[in-house]
């Protein structure tokens, strides 16, 4: 994998794992702090919605870059270790989850946001989508962390390729 591709892949995975985890952590802390001050949970969550909406765009961009980097590696790397295939799968799972969040969950949540205070049906739909987003976020975080950490547990493709090309022939008597 080329240096630029490695950097793009790593930065994307950092955003999709650490960024997602940070967003979830921030939302939990902000909602708890608001409810401790007597603000209803729905109102506190509504105040945090712009954070998730903005992050969905970052996650979408990161997922696109991740997929491009993985496709480049898939095409250019002929000596794939078994762990590389697991990495590709976990990257795709992460990207699909990020696409689902950014394109499937956030737009309806954004539309429902102004209605949830007055319309119980809108509030219920919002709540269901929010619960789905928790699962999707979890899948995205798990896929990103897995893809990010897999290369640590096996020989890199470069090591495998250089071993195959530089191994000295063995003489037999």
Rosetta silent file (secondary structure, phi, psi, omega in degrees, C-alpha in Angstrom):
SEQUENCE: XXXXXXXXXXXXXXXXXXXXXXXXXXXXXXXXXXXXXXXXXXXXXXXXXXXXXXXXXXXXXXXXXXXXXXXXXXXXXXXXXXXXXXXXXXXXXXXXXXXXXXXXXXXXXXXXXXXXXXXXXXXXXXXXXXXXXXXXXXXXXXXXXXXXXXXXXXXXXXXXXXXXXXXXXXXXX
SCORE:     score description
SCORE:     0.000 S_00000001
   1 L     0.000  133.056  179.610    0.000    0.000    0.000 S_00000001
   2 L   -68.231  159.326 -178.010    1.390    3.389   -0.938 S_00000001
   3 H   -59.771  -46.167 -179.664    2.179    5.985    1.692 S_00000001
   4 H   -61.153  -41.680  179.438   -0.605    8.343    0.576 S_00000001
   5 H   -64.916  -41.576  177.752   -3.134    5.509    0.617 S_00000001
   6 H   -60.955  -44.481 -179.254   -1.996    4.415    4.094 S_00000001
   7 H   -64.394  -46.461 -179.931   -2.336    7.958    5.398 S_00000001
   8 H   -61.098  -44.319  179.647   -5.778    8.442    3.832 S_00000001
   9 H   -62.624  -47.199 -177.852   -6.978    5.079    5.166 S_00000001
  10 H   -64.278  -46.498  178.879   -5.616    5.719    8.653 S_00000001
  11 H   -61.810  -39.925  177.669   -7.036    9.238    8.928 S_00000001
  12 H   -61.785  -45.903 -179.499  -10.423    8.023    7.726 S_00000001
  13 H   -67.537  -34.400  176.082  -10.455    5.226   10.276 S_00000001
  14 H   -62.646  -44.111  178.708   -9.360    7.573   13.048 S_00000001
  15 H   -65.749  -40.360 -176.679  -12.280    9.874   12.230 S_00000001
  16 H   -76.508  -23.930  178.095  -14.734    6.979   11.958 S_00000001
  17 H   -97.725  -65.057 -177.757  -13.614    5.328   15.182 S_00000001
  18 H   -66.672  -39.774  178.584  -12.302    8.024   17.483 S_00000001
  19 H   -63.111  -44.939  179.018  -14.500   10.762   16.024 S_00000001
  20 H   -64.458  -43.841  178.821  -17.637    8.685   16.416 S_00000001
  21 H   -62.307  -40.780  179.295  -16.702    7.654   19.944 S_00000001
  22 H   -65.439  -39.858  178.916  -15.998   11.282   20.850 S_00000001
  23 H   -63.202  -45.220  178.709  -19.332   12.441   19.429 S_00000001
  24 H   -62.019  -46.139  179.645  -21.204    9.812   21.437 S_00000001
  25 H   -59.709  -46.200 -179.541  -19.260   10.696   24.589 S_00000001
  26 H   -61.657  -42.925 -179.288  -19.913   14.422   24.097 S_00000001
  27 H   -63.197  -43.412  179.476  -23.622   13.859   23.537 S_00000001
  28 H   -61.978  -47.098 -179.120  -23.969   11.738   26.653 S_00000001
  29 H   -63.766  -44.113 -178.921  -22.116   14.273   28.798 S_00000001
  30 H   -65.653  -41.474  179.075  -24.039   17.237   27.372 S_00000001
  31 H   -66.790  -43.337  178.693  -27.440   15.589   27.804 S_00000001
  32 H   -62.473  -40.969  179.014  -26.631   14.514   31.379 S_00000001
  33 H   -65.533  -40.429  179.696  -25.429   18.021   32.228 S_00000001
  34 H   -67.586  -43.580  179.961  -28.557   19.571   30.733 S_00000001
  35 H   -67.708  -30.425  176.355  -30.928   17.194   32.513 S_00000001
  36 H   -64.801  -25.254  177.346  -29.094   17.839   35.793 S_00000001
  37 L   -90.973    6.382  177.339  -30.081   21.493   35.312 S_00000001
  38 L    91.262    6.126  178.223  -33.717   20.507   34.834 S_00000001
  39 L   -80.757  131.173  179.200  -33.822   20.644   31.051 S_00000001
  40 L   -60.380  149.426 -177.300  -35.979   17.839   29.593 S_00000001
  41 H   -57.232  -43.697 -178.608  -34.091   15.091   27.761 S_00000001
  42 H   -60.737  -40.848  179.155  -35.887   15.806   24.451 S_00000001
  43 H   -68.476  -40.935  178.414  -34.898   19.471   24.627 S_00000001
  44 H   -65.110  -41.719  178.948  -31.304   18.625   25.538 S_00000001
  45 H   -65.551  -38.036  178.182  -31.108   16.085   22.706 S_00000001
  46 H   -62.506  -38.089  179.046  -32.549   18.634   20.282 S_00000001
  47 H   -66.726  -28.918 -179.694  -29.807   21.059   21.275 S_00000001
  48 H   -86.760  -12.003 -175.598  -27.182   18.384   20.473 S_00000001
  49 H   -55.361  -40.954  179.150  -28.669   17.434   17.100 S_00000001
  50 H   -58.469  -29.813  176.766  -26.522   19.907   15.092 S_00000001
  51 H   -61.813  -47.926  179.852  -23.440   18.094   16.402 S_00000001
  52 H   -69.297  -37.486  179.700  -24.631   14.789   14.929 S_00000001
  53 H   -63.678  -47.478  178.910  -25.836   16.410   11.714 S_00000001
  54 H   -65.046  -41.598 -179.427  -22.473   18.068   11.105 S_00000001
  55 H   -65.988  -30.822 -179.971  -20.569   14.925   12.058 S_00000001
  56 H   -59.765  -33.265  177.780  -22.635   12.832    9.634 S_00000001
  57 H   -71.062  -39.183  176.381  -21.034   14.809    6.788 S_00000001
  58 H   -64.387  -44.248  179.699  -17.560   14.201    8.199 S_00000001
  59 H   -63.555  -40.267  178.888  -18.354   10.495    8.590 S_00000001
  60 H   -63.320  -46.815  177.973  -19.667   10.294    5.033 S_00000001
  61 H   -62.050  -41.907  179.011  -16.531   11.932    3.635 S_00000001
  62 H   -64.832  -38.705  178.971  -14.312    9.702    5.751 S_00000001
  63 H   -65.501  -39.518  178.071  -16.193    6.592    4.593 S_00000001
  64 H   -63.809  -47.193  179.276  -15.743    7.586    0.951 S_00000001
  65 H   -62.516  -41.087  178.733  -11.995    8.158    1.429 S_00000001
  66 H   -59.963  -47.162 -179.541  -11.710    4.855    3.300 S_00000001
  67 H   -63.194  -41.354  177.943  -13.388    2.930    0.496 S_00000001
  68 H   -61.323  -45.207 -179.851  -11.211    4.574   -2.144 S_00000001
  69 H   -63.068  -41.163 -179.334   -8.049    3.737   -0.162 S_00000001
  70 H   -69.673  -37.623  177.337   -9.131    0.126    0.343 S_00000001
  71 H   -65.325  -42.920  177.190  -10.023   -0.308   -3.347 S_00000001
  72 H   -58.908  -44.886  179.458   -6.629    1.091   -4.357 S_00000001
  73 H   -65.437  -41.675  179.890   -4.948   -1.361   -2.001 S_00000001
  74 H   -59.946  -41.005 -178.173   -7.102   -4.249   -3.209 S_00000001
  75 H   -75.978  -40.200 -173.576   -6.177   -3.524   -6.834 S_00000001
  76 H   -89.498  -22.524 -177.013   -2.480   -2.764   -6.335 S_00000001
  77 L   -95.004  106.594 -177.788   -1.556   -5.282   -3.637 S_00000001
  78 L   -86.386  -19.610 -177.846   -1.164   -8.712   -5.203 S_00000001
  79 L  -106.124   75.605 -175.717    0.245  -10.409   -2.080 S_00000001
  80 L   -86.539  128.473  172.813   -2.656  -10.194    0.326 S_00000001
  81 L   -76.737  159.407  179.895   -2.342  -11.724    3.765 S_00000001
  82 H   -58.897  -37.397  179.933   -5.432  -13.409    5.204 S_00000001
  83 H   -66.226  -26.030  177.371   -5.808  -10.573    7.698 S_00000001
  84 H   -62.199  -39.242  179.817   -5.975   -8.076    4.830 S_00000001
  85 H   -65.478  -39.155  176.117   -9.202   -9.690    3.688 S_00000001
  86 H   -65.039  -40.078  177.492  -10.646   -9.369    7.184 S_00000001
  87 H   -61.165  -45.205  178.820   -9.511   -5.728    7.191 S_00000001
  88 H   -58.609  -45.310 -178.742  -11.264   -5.092    3.867 S_00000001
  89 H   -63.235  -44.765 -179.368  -14.492   -6.604    5.205 S_00000001
  90 H   -67.154  -33.699  175.869  -14.379   -4.590    8.421 S_00000001
  91 H   -65.670  -42.332  179.250  -13.668   -1.407    6.429 S_00000001
  92 H   -65.431  -42.453  177.456  -16.660   -2.080    4.178 S_00000001
  93 H   -59.472  -45.528  178.234  -18.897   -2.763    7.187 S_00000001
  94 H   -59.185  -47.476 -177.884  -17.728    0.498    8.764 S_00000001
  95 H   -64.814  -41.904  178.106  -18.336    2.443    5.545 S_00000001
  96 H   -60.951  -42.287  177.943  -21.797    0.947    5.033 S_00000001
  97 H   -63.157  -41.864  178.816  -22.708    1.918    8.596 S_00000001
  98 H   -64.956  -41.509  175.964  -21.406    5.465    8.035 S_00000001
  99 H   -62.272  -43.580  179.143  -23.392    5.723    4.782 S_00000001
 100 H   -60.237  -41.890  178.960  -26.484    4.417    6.581 S_00000001
 101 H   -65.840  -52.020 -173.814  -26.066    6.981    9.321 S_00000001
 102 H   -70.820  -35.675 -173.626  -25.332    9.944    7.044 S_00000001
 103 H  -105.450  -24.277 -176.917  -27.799    9.156    4.272 S_00000001
 104 H  -104.966  -30.748 -175.604  -30.481    7.029    5.922 S_00000001
 105 H  -100.420  -50.117 -173.167  -30.784    8.232    9.511 S_00000001
 106 H   -62.922  -46.000 -178.874  -29.713   11.876    9.664 S_00000001
 107 H   -57.630  -46.219  176.204  -31.940   13.345    6.903 S_00000001
 108 H   -66.008  -36.292  176.774  -35.219   12.089    8.451 S_00000001
 109 H   -61.214  -41.775  179.904  -34.002   13.074   11.931 S_00000001
 110 H   -62.549  -39.208  178.155  -33.236   16.554   10.628 S_00000001
 111 H   -68.917  -37.056 -177.794  -36.753   16.835    9.164 S_00000001
 112 H   -77.872  -22.986 -173.899  -38.402   15.605   12.362 S_00000001
 113 H   -49.557  -49.892 -178.647  -36.337   17.809   14.660 S_00000001
 114 L   -70.701  -13.598 -175.320  -38.565   20.927   14.552 S_00000001
 115 L   -96.313  -17.115 -169.552  -41.700   18.797   15.038 S_00000001
 116 L   -67.440  -23.899 -179.523  -40.802   16.653   18.028 S_00000001
 117 L   -72.498  -32.097 -175.854  -41.741   19.236   20.653 S_00000001
 118 L  -105.239  -27.004 -172.214  -45.358   19.524   19.434 S_00000001
 119 L  -111.176  110.219 -179.590  -46.112   16.262   17.611 S_00000001
 120 H   -60.935  -34.571  179.102  -46.033   13.013   19.629 S_00000001
 121 H   -66.216  -41.582  177.617  -45.967   10.915   16.427 S_00000001
 122 H   -64.683  -39.431  178.444  -42.934   12.849   15.167 S_00000001
 123 H   -62.471  -41.414  179.849  -41.301   12.433   18.573 S_00000001
 124 H   -65.588  -43.508  176.935  -41.871    8.666   18.420 S_00000001
 125 H   -61.667  -43.078  178.889  -40.404    8.425   14.896 S_00000001
 126 H   -59.769  -45.264 -179.337  -37.450   10.523   16.014 S_00000001
 127 H   -61.344  -43.500  179.644  -36.905    8.251   19.009 S_00000001
 128 H   -63.774  -43.574  177.641  -36.954    5.098   16.831 S_00000001
 129 H   -64.313  -38.835  178.219  -34.478    6.601   14.381 S_00000001
 130 H   -62.521  -41.823  178.320  -32.291    7.705   17.270 S_00000001
 131 H   -64.888  -39.115  176.132  -32.248    4.173   18.656 S_00000001
 132 H   -63.511  -37.957 -179.143  -31.308    2.840   15.206 S_00000001
 133 H   -64.389  -32.060  177.694  -28.524    5.411   15.021 S_00000001
 134 H   -62.692  -44.833  179.236  -27.040    4.054   18.240 S_00000001
 135 H   -64.911  -46.137 -179.194  -26.745    0.576   16.721 S_00000001
 136 H   -63.011  -41.760  176.775  -25.364    1.943   13.444 S_00000001
 137 H   -61.076  -43.424  178.975  -22.843    4.108   15.301 S_00000001
 138 H   -60.416  -43.573  177.993  -21.746    1.088   17.308 S_00000001
 139 H   -63.231  -43.246  179.763  -21.246   -0.972   14.147 S_00000001
 140 H   -62.062  -46.298 -179.930  -19.302    1.869   12.539 S_00000001
 141 H   -62.889  -46.879 -179.452  -17.045    2.300   15.563 S_00000001
 142 H   -62.779  -45.065  178.527  -16.425   -1.446   15.896 S_00000001
 143 H   -61.960  -42.332 -179.538  -15.703   -1.845   12.165 S_00000001
 144 H   -66.681  -46.391  178.692  -13.337    1.123   12.154 S_00000001
 145 H   -61.680  -41.455  179.315  -11.420    0.009   15.244 S_00000001
 146 H   -61.090  -49.787 -179.364  -11.168   -3.516   13.858 S_00000001
 147 H   -63.277  -35.891 -179.848   -9.886   -2.320   10.489 S_00000001
 148 H   -69.518  -37.011 -174.247   -7.472    0.072   12.164 S_00000001
 149 H   -90.355  -22.675 -176.602   -6.020   -2.553   14.507 S_00000001
 150 H   -52.801  -44.845 -178.613   -5.869   -5.617   12.231 S_00000001
 151 H   -59.055  -20.719  179.560   -2.534   -4.678   10.601 S_00000001
 152 H   -69.144  -28.127 -171.486   -0.909   -4.774   14.039 S_00000001
 153 H   -93.545    2.276  179.507   -1.631   -8.504   14.405 S_00000001
 154 L  -145.735  170.303  175.857   -0.045   -9.835   11.230 S_00000001
 155 L   -65.463  139.918  178.014    2.818   -9.414    8.866 S_00000001
 156 L   -72.280  158.417  178.820    2.306   -6.472    6.592 S_00000001
 157 H   -59.674  -36.273  179.513    1.853   -7.042    2.884 S_00000001
 158 H   -62.831  -40.465  179.289    5.174   -5.298    2.283 S_00000001
 159 H   -64.935  -43.310  179.539    6.965   -7.788    4.539 S_00000001
 160 H   -63.557  -45.957 -179.279    5.341  -10.730    2.769 S_00000001
 161 H   -63.518  -43.474 -178.513    6.163   -9.328   -0.663 S_00000001
 162 H   -70.179  -31.790  177.153    9.795   -8.569    0.228 S_00000001
 163 H   -65.185  -41.189 -179.523   10.236  -12.020    1.777 S_00000001
 164 H   -68.730  -34.969 -175.260    9.015  -13.654   -1.427 S_00000001
 165 H   -90.251  -21.516 -176.154   11.248  -11.568   -3.678 S_00000001
 166 H  -108.581    1.257 -178.595   14.428  -11.474   -1.596 S_00000001
 167 L   -67.791  130.882 -179.508   14.593  -15.006   -0.282 S_00000001
 168 L   -79.021  142.797  178.010   17.871  -16.652   -1.299 S_00000001
 169 L   -65.944  146.709 -179.452   17.634  -20.014   -2.992 S_00000001
 170 L   -95.848  127.948  178.424   18.569  -22.951   -0.802 S_00000001
 171 L   -90.262  139.366  177.391   21.291  -25.220   -2.147 S_00000001
 172 L  -118.634  149.916 -177.503   20.971  -28.907   -1.632 S_00000001
 173 L   -90.103    0.000    0.000   23.760  -31.468   -1.858 S_00000001
